[in-house]
Amino acid sequence: MKLKKNYLNNSWNKNYSIHKVLVKDNKKNLLLFLKKQNLIRYDLIKRNLSLNYNSNQPIGYILKNKNKIVGFLGTLFSKRLIKKKFFLFCNIHSWLVETQHRIASQLLFKNILKNCTITVLTARPGLTKTFKKMGFKQSFLKYRVSILFAINFSRFLQKELQLISDKKLILKKLDDKNKEIFNKHNNEIFLRFIIHNKDNEFSFFICKFIKKKKYLKILNIIYSSNTNFVRKYWNNIKLILLKKFKVLFCGSYFLKNNDPIIPEKKFLTKDFSKEIFIKNLPKSYNFNSLYSEYDF
């Protein structure tokens, strides 16, 4: 999103200032501000503030008016290796500004607009025009849910593949990029495993259990290191997941029609979509939900 120079240089801007929020900072005043607002659940924002995937970057920005906090932008920074080149990503999980100060709300973005890829995956309704004016592209994030059916010849299919969950064995197979992903997802909520075949082709997975509508339990695939492998062996893999994790449904997010980890199957899969906003997306990027509020 481009901010006009005359907008940034208006005299009223002198009343506002932007401040980084680092992990080590005292957040008492910020937490008090966040508790008072009623736009986003406080417990979700506080949880996201505990995440830090890049120690060199802030976990948020504060907007102040005459030393009083009047706005906040929650950020999750990460570095991603794409085609042998590192890119800085910033996922926005919260954007809150008091009503009387929303004329200055876009100032919260001024430090990141040109320096990184920005994703907004959980934008509040009604902000489409605002994000487009800032130069964001509107897109639609899709979520595919698959039923993990057991069938009569499941034992035969499962013999083709094997699941490994031992940490040492997994790390032996991973390259540096995937070792970093493995290490940054060491929280107990994550399921980290490899599924491989007899020819030593494999995919490394980061998954977690989620609940939809409070009662539907789904195994969510956050990341797969080899989506082609998963698509090729999906009929085998889903039976292994069913047996290992005792779950009937599996899901994953994707951006483009050629990106999904889970292949489309008539009557066995269902897609959902929601509006999201992206700026400065690398052309060769294959979407995953790592390092976002969907990750944790």
C-alpha positions as CSV (number, residue, x, y, z in Angstrom):
1,M,0.0,0.0,0.0
2,K,1.5,3.4,-1.0
3,L,1.1,6.2,1.5
4,K,1.0,9.6,-0.1
5,K,3.9,12.0,0.9
6,N,1.5,14.8,1.7
7,Y,-0.4,12.3,4.0
8,L,2.8,11.4,5.9
9,N,3.9,15.0,6.1
10,N,0.7,16.6,7.3
11,S,1.2,18.8,10.4
12,W,-1.3,16.7,12.5
13,N,1.1,13.8,12.2
14,K,3.4,15.5,14.7
15,N,1.0,14.4,17.4
16,Y,1.5,10.8,16.5
17,S,4.5,8.5,16.9
18,I,5.3,4.8,16.0
19,H,7.2,2.6,18.4
20,K,8.5,-1.0,18.0
21,V,7.5,-3.7,20.4
22,L,10.2,-6.2,21.1
23,V,9.9,-9.5,22.9
24,K,12.1,-8.2,25.8
25,D,10.0,-5.0,26.3
26,N,7.7,-4.3,29.2
27,K,4.3,-4.7,27.7
28,K,2.1,-3.7,30.7
29,N,0.6,-0.6,29.1
30,L,0.1,-2.4,25.8
31,L,-1.7,-5.3,27.4
32,L,-4.0,-2.8,29.3
33,F,-4.8,-1.2,26.0
34,L,-5.5,-4.5,24.3
35,K,-7.8,-5.6,27.2
36,K,-10.0,-2.5,26.8
37,Q,-10.6,-3.0,23.0
38,N,-13.4,-5.3,21.9
39,L,-12.6,-5.9,18.2
40,I,-10.3,-8.9,18.6
41,R,-10.3,-11.4,21.4
42,Y,-7.7,-10.4,23.9
43,D,-6.6,-14.0,24.6
44,L,-5.8,-14.5,20.9
45,I,-3.7,-11.4,20.6
46,K,-1.8,-12.2,23.8
47,R,-1.1,-15.7,22.5
48,N,0.3,-14.3,19.2
49,L,2.4,-11.9,21.2
50,S,4.2,-14.8,22.7
51,L,5.3,-16.0,19.3
52,N,8.6,-14.9,17.8
53,Y,10.0,-16.5,14.6
54,N,12.6,-13.9,14.0
55,S,14.4,-12.4,17.0
56,N,15.8,-9.5,15.0
57,Q,12.3,-8.1,14.2
58,P,9.5,-6.6,16.4
59,I,6.4,-8.5,17.5
60,G,4.4,-5.4,16.8
61,Y,4.1,-1.6,16.5
62,I,2.4,0.8,18.8
63,L,0.7,4.1,17.7
64,K,0.9,6.8,20.3
65,N,-0.9,10.2,20.5
66,K,0.9,12.5,23.0
67,N,2.4,9.5,24.7
68,K,-0.9,7.6,25.0
69,I,-1.3,4.3,23.2
70,V,-4.1,4.6,20.7
71,G,-3.3,1.8,18.2
72,F,-1.5,-1.5,17.7
73,L,-0.3,-3.6,14.8
74,G,0.6,-7.2,15.6
75,T,3.4,-8.7,13.5
76,L,4.9,-12.1,13.0
77,F,8.1,-11.9,11.0
78,S,9.9,-14.8,9.4
79,K,12.7,-15.4,6.9
80,R,11.9,-17.8,4.1
81,L,14.2,-19.5,1.7
82,I,12.7,-19.4,-1.8
83,K,14.7,-20.5,-4.9
84,K,18.0,-20.2,-2.9
85,K,17.1,-16.6,-1.9
86,F,16.0,-15.4,1.5
87,F,12.8,-13.2,1.8
88,L,11.5,-11.4,4.8
89,F,7.8,-12.1,5.5
90,C,5.5,-10.3,7.9
91,N,2.1,-11.7,8.8
92,I,-0.3,-9.2,10.3
93,H,-2.5,-10.8,13.0
94,S,-3.9,-7.7,14.6
95,W,-4.6,-4.1,13.5
96,L,-6.4,-2.0,16.2
97,V,-6.8,1.8,16.4
98,E,-9.2,3.8,18.6
99,T,-12.1,5.3,16.5
100,Q,-11.1,8.9,17.0
101,H,-7.5,8.2,15.9
102,R,-8.2,6.1,12.8
103,I,-7.1,8.9,10.5
104,A,-3.6,7.9,11.6
105,S,-4.1,4.1,11.5
106,Q,-2.1,3.6,8.3
107,L,1.0,5.1,9.9
108,L,1.4,1.7,11.7
109,F,2.4,0.2,8.3
110,K,5.0,2.8,7.2
111,N,8.0,0.8,8.5
112,I,7.2,-2.4,6.7
113,L,5.4,-1.6,3.4
114,K,8.6,-1.7,1.2
115,N,10.8,-4.0,3.2
116,C,9.1,-7.3,3.2
117,T,6.2,-9.5,1.9
118,I,3.1,-8.8,4.0
119,T,0.2,-11.1,4.5
120,V,-3.1,-10.4,6.2
121,L,-4.9,-13.7,6.6
122,T,-7.6,-12.7,9.2
123,A,-8.6,-9.2,8.1
124,R,-11.8,-7.8,9.7
125,P,-14.8,-7.3,7.3
126,G,-15.0,-3.9,5.6
127,L,-11.3,-3.3,5.1
128,T,-11.0,-4.3,1.4
129,K,-10.8,-0.7,0.1
130,T,-8.4,0.3,2.8
131,F,-5.9,-2.5,2.0
132,K,-6.2,-2.0,-1.8
133,K,-5.4,1.7,-1.4
134,M,-2.3,0.7,0.4
135,G,-1.2,-1.4,-2.5
136,F,-2.3,-4.9,-1.2
137,K,-3.6,-7.4,-3.6
138,Q,-6.9,-9.1,-2.8
139,S,-6.9,-12.8,-2.9
140,F,-8.8,-15.8,-1.5
141,L,-7.3,-18.3,0.9
142,K,-8.8,-21.7,0.4
143,Y,-9.1,-24.5,2.9
144,R,-9.6,-28.1,1.8
145,V,-11.0,-30.8,4.1
146,S,-10.7,-34.4,3.2
147,I,-12.4,-37.5,4.7
148,L,-9.9,-40.1,5.7
149,F,-11.8,-43.2,4.7
150,A,-10.6,-46.7,5.6
151,I,-11.0,-49.3,2.9
152,N,-10.6,-53.1,2.6
153,F,-7.1,-53.1,1.1
154,S,-5.8,-50.5,3.6
155,R,-3.1,-52.9,5.0
156,F,-1.7,-53.5,1.5
157,L,-1.5,-49.7,0.8
158,Q,0.1,-48.9,4.1
159,K,3.0,-51.3,3.5
160,E,4.2,-49.0,0.7
161,L,4.9,-46.2,3.1
162,Q,6.2,-45.7,6.6
163,L,5.7,-42.9,9.2
164,I,8.7,-41.8,11.3
165,S,8.2,-39.6,14.3
166,D,11.5,-40.1,16.1
167,K,13.3,-36.7,16.3
168,K,16.8,-38.1,15.6
169,L,15.7,-40.0,12.6
170,I,13.8,-37.1,11.2
171,L,16.7,-34.7,11.5
172,K,19.0,-37.1,9.7
173,K,16.8,-36.7,6.6
174,L,16.2,-33.0,6.7
175,D,18.1,-30.2,4.9
176,D,19.0,-27.0,6.7
177,K,15.8,-25.2,5.7
178,N,13.6,-28.0,7.0
179,K,15.7,-28.4,10.2
180,E,15.0,-24.8,11.0
181,I,11.3,-25.3,10.5
182,F,11.4,-28.5,12.7
183,N,13.2,-26.6,15.5
184,K,10.9,-23.6,15.4
185,H,7.9,-25.9,15.8
186,N,9.0,-27.6,19.0
187,N,5.8,-26.7,21.0
188,E,3.9,-29.8,22.1
189,I,0.8,-28.8,20.0
190,F,2.7,-29.7,16.8
191,L,3.0,-33.1,15.3
192,R,6.3,-33.5,13.4
193,F,6.9,-36.6,11.3
194,I,8.1,-38.0,8.0
195,I,6.3,-40.3,5.6
196,H,8.6,-42.1,3.2
197,N,8.6,-44.9,0.7
198,K,11.0,-47.8,-0.1
199,D,13.0,-45.6,-2.5
200,N,13.6,-43.1,0.3
201,E,11.3,-40.4,-1.3
202,F,9.6,-38.6,1.6
203,S,7.8,-35.6,2.8
204,F,8.3,-33.9,6.2
205,F,5.1,-32.7,7.9
206,I,4.2,-30.2,10.5
207,C,0.6,-30.8,11.7
208,K,-1.7,-30.0,14.6
209,F,-5.2,-30.8,15.7
210,I,-7.8,-28.1,15.3
211,K,-11.6,-28.0,16.0
212,K,-14.2,-26.5,13.7
213,K,-17.5,-25.4,15.2
214,K,-16.3,-26.8,18.6
215,Y,-17.0,-30.4,17.8
216,L,-15.3,-31.4,14.5
217,K,-11.8,-32.5,15.1
218,I,-9.4,-32.1,12.1
219,L,-5.7,-32.9,11.6
220,N,-4.4,-29.7,10.0
221,I,-1.4,-30.0,7.7
222,I,0.5,-26.8,8.2
223,Y,3.5,-27.7,6.1
224,S,4.7,-30.4,3.8
225,S,8.2,-30.4,2.4
226,N,7.3,-32.4,-0.7
227,T,3.7,-31.7,-1.9
228,N,4.2,-33.7,-5.1
229,F,5.0,-36.8,-3.0
230,V,1.9,-36.2,-0.9
231,R,-0.4,-35.9,-3.9
232,K,1.1,-39.0,-5.5
233,Y,0.6,-41.2,-2.5
234,W,-2.4,-39.5,-0.9
235,N,-4.6,-42.6,-0.9
236,N,-1.8,-44.4,1.1
237,I,-1.0,-41.4,3.3
238,K,-4.5,-40.7,4.4
239,L,-4.8,-44.3,5.7
240,I,-1.6,-44.0,7.7
241,L,-2.9,-40.7,9.2
242,L,-6.2,-42.4,10.1
243,K,-4.5,-45.3,11.8
244,K,-1.8,-43.2,13.6
245,F,-3.8,-40.2,14.8
246,K,-7.4,-41.7,15.1
247,V,-8.9,-38.8,13.2
248,L,-11.5,-38.9,10.4
249,F,-10.8,-35.5,8.8
250,C,-7.6,-33.8,7.4
251,G,-7.3,-30.3,6.1
252,S,-4.8,-27.8,4.7
253,Y,-4.8,-24.2,3.4
254,F,-3.8,-23.2,-0.1
255,L,-3.7,-20.1,-2.3
256,K,-3.7,-21.2,-5.9
257,N,-5.5,-24.1,-7.6
258,N,-2.2,-25.8,-8.3
259,D,-0.9,-25.4,-4.7
260,P,-3.1,-27.7,-2.6
261,I,-1.3,-30.5,-0.6
262,I,-4.5,-32.6,-0.5
263,P,-5.7,-33.6,-4.0
264,E,-9.3,-32.9,-4.9
265,K,-11.5,-36.0,-4.7
266,K,-15.2,-36.0,-5.7
267,F,-17.4,-36.5,-2.6
268,L,-14.4,-36.9,-0.3
269,T,-13.1,-33.3,-0.2
270,K,-14.8,-29.9,0.4
271,D,-13.2,-26.5,-0.2
272,F,-13.9,-23.3,1.7
273,S,-12.5,-19.8,1.0
274,K,-12.0,-16.4,2.6
275,E,-10.7,-13.0,1.6
276,I,-7.1,-12.2,2.4
277,F,-4.6,-9.5,1.4
278,I,-1.0,-9.8,0.2
279,K,1.7,-7.3,-0.7
280,N,5.1,-8.0,-2.4
281,L,4.6,-11.7,-2.8
282,P,7.5,-13.5,-4.6
283,K,6.5,-15.0,-7.9
284,S,7.9,-18.4,-7.0
285,Y,6.3,-18.7,-3.6
286,N,4.2,-21.7,-2.8
287,F,1.8,-20.8,0.0
288,N,1.8,-22.5,3.4
289,S,0.5,-21.3,6.8
290,L,3.8,-21.4,8.6
291,Y,4.6,-18.4,10.9
292,S,1.0,-17.1,11.0
293,E,-1.8,-17.2,13.4
294,Y,-3.0,-20.3,11.6
295,D,0.3,-21.9,12.4
296,F,-0.1,-21.8,16.2
